[in-house]
Amino acid sequence: MMGWIKDLIWGRKVLFDKSLWKDNRVMAWCIYGSKLKVCDFAKHFSRFHRTFKYRLFVPILKLSELFVGKKIPSEPRKEWHDDKLNAFNRAWDKSIYEWGKYYFYKLNDDLPLPPSEKEMEHFIKTRPCVKLLNSIKRLAMIGLLWDTGYREFYNVFSLNFTVEMNKLAGKDNKYRHLFYREPHIEDVLYYAIGKEMANSPRMLMFLNRLEKGGAKK
């Protein structure tokens, strides 16, 4: 409770030097955009994380959960008309687990690899980032459960989203994603590999061989 109150008053500490706010160098490419000035990136990043996220969004989210989230049921029932909401819950829990195991643990050098089931259980229960995501999900689920208009929008959206994701899967019905794990924002190797994965038949053949037990020289 006190942590987000401090964020509300002071804002989360920005991890880069304020001198970057005056740096007019242009980055040819970075994960946040192309032809982006360093000073613009620093300002946008700070305004989102420090001003919006920690001084506005997180406090409102916490207060909403305090006054609404614990008083209104937020779990869908095991009824046919809640089947897509239950599917959302299952996909959410699976995504939290896989995100933690394959992205978060590999992103942080202080965490052991590979994580055990006990470590994953601890991660899901204690990590602030997971608690924030689950708070967002809980309030969103309340809106879907207690407002039929939003419920039916979600039903339509979920079907359309499934169709669009199936298009991305390709002819082999496999969807491949390249995690961005670098601490800096200008990893052009990530861009090059990702573009190759998306456009090169030879790269897809190589990945298929890896999935079947390793690539031959």
N, C-alpha and C positions, 0 to 999 in steps of 0.2 A: 504493500500500500504506500509506504513512504517513498519507495523508489520512483513511482510514476509521479508523485507529488513534486519531488525534486526536479524531475524532467519538465513538469509543467512550469515551474518557476525559472529554472536556469537553462533548460534545453540540454539535450545530449551533447557531450563533447564531440566536436568535429575532429576526425582523425588526420586531417592534413593541415599544413601550415596556411595561415591566412594570407601569406604572400602570394599564394596561387590565385587569389581573387584579382590580382593585377597582372597575371601572366597571360599575354595575348598570343602565345604560340597556338598554332592550329594542329590538332591531331588528325592525321589522314583517316584513321579509323579507330574507334573504340567501341566497347560493348554497349555504350549508351547512345552512340550515333556516329555519323561520318562528318568530316570537316567541322569538328566541334572545337571551339577555343577552350583552353585549359581554364580560364577564368569563368567562362559560362558554365562549364561542368561543375566547378567548385561551388558556384552560387546556387545552381539548381539542386545539387546534391545536398547542400546545407539546408536550403529552404524546405526541401522535402523531408529530410530526416529530422532536422533539429526543430524547425518551425511547425510544419504540418504534423508529422508523425508523432513526435514526443510531446509537443505542447498542445496539440489539438485532438488528433485522432485517438491516441491511446487513452488520455484521460476521459474523453467522451465514451469510448468503448468500455472502460472500466466502470464508469458510473452507470451506463446502460445495463451492463451485466449485473451490477449490484442491485438495481431497482427493478429490473425486468427479468433478467436471465435466470434468477434463482426462484422466481415466483410463477413463471409460466412454463408449462411442459414444453420440452424442446426435442423430444424423441418421437419419431414417427411410429405409428402403430403397425402391427403385422396384418395389415389389410390390403386388399388388392389395389385400392385407390392411393395407397402410400408406397407402392412398390418402387417407384422411381426415386422417392426420397430415401428409402432404405438402401437403394443402390448407390445413391450419393454418399450415404454414411459409410458403406463398405469401401467404396473407392477412396474416400477421404482418409480413412484409417490406414488403408494399404499404402496410400501415397505418403502419409506422414512417416510410416515405417521405412519405406524404400528411400525417401528423400534423406532421412537421417542416416541410413546405413550406407548408401552409395554416394551421397553428396556431402552431407555435413561432416561426417567422420573423416572423410578424405580431405576436407577443406581445412580442418583444424589439426595442427601438428601435435597438440597436447593431448589428443585423444588416441587410444590404442586402436590398432587395425589388425585383423577385422574385428568389429565389435561382437561380443557375445550376446545371446538373447537377454541375459540379465542386464547388460550395459544398455541394450536398446530399450528395455523396459524402463530403466532409470532415465534415459534420455527423453522418452516420451512424457514421463511424469514430471520432470524437473526443469527442462530447458525453457527459458522465457520465450524463445521464438516459437516453440510448439504451443505454449500456453496462449500466446497471442493469436496464432492461427486458429486454435480450437475455440477461442472466445468469438472470433469473427464467424466461424461456422455455426456456433450455437445460436447467436443472434439472428443469423441469416435463416437458420432452420425454423426459428420461432416465427419469422415473417412468412415463410412458406406454409407452415402448419396452420397459422391463424388468419390467413388472408387468402381466400380462394382465387382472387385475381392474380396475385403473385405466384400462387401454386401452379395455376394453369400456364402462366408465362414460363415458369421453370420446366414444366412438362414439354412444352413446345421447344424451348431452347435446348434441353438435354438431347432430344431426338435430332435436332439440326446439328448440334455439336458433334454427336456421334457420326453422322453422315460425313461431315467435313473432316473429322479425324480419320475415318476410313479411307478417304481420298488421299490423305497424306501417307497412309501405310504403304502404298505402292502395289505393284503387281504381285509381290510375294507375301502380301498381308502382314508385313512386319514394319513397325514404326521404330526408327532409331533416333536417339537423341544424344547430342554431345554436350556434356556438362561443362559449364564455365567455372573452373576452379582456381584460376589465377588470382593472386592478391592485387595485381595491377590491372588497369582497364584497357591496355593497348596490346593485348595478346593477338597479334596478327596471325600467328600459327593456328589459333583456334578458328579464326575466320577462314583461313585457307583449307584446313582439314574439313570443316563443316561444309564449305562450298563443294569440295571434292566428293564428300559423302552424298550430297544432294544431287549432284549432276553427273557423276562418273560411273558408268556400268562396271568398269574394272574395279573400282573401290567397293561396289556392292558385292561383286564376286568374291573379293578378298574377305569382306566381312562375313559372308555366308560360309566360307571355308573355316574362318576362325570359330564360328558358332558350332560347326560340326566337328571340331576337335583340333583345330590348328591349321595354319597355312603351310603349304609345302613350298620349299625353295625351288 
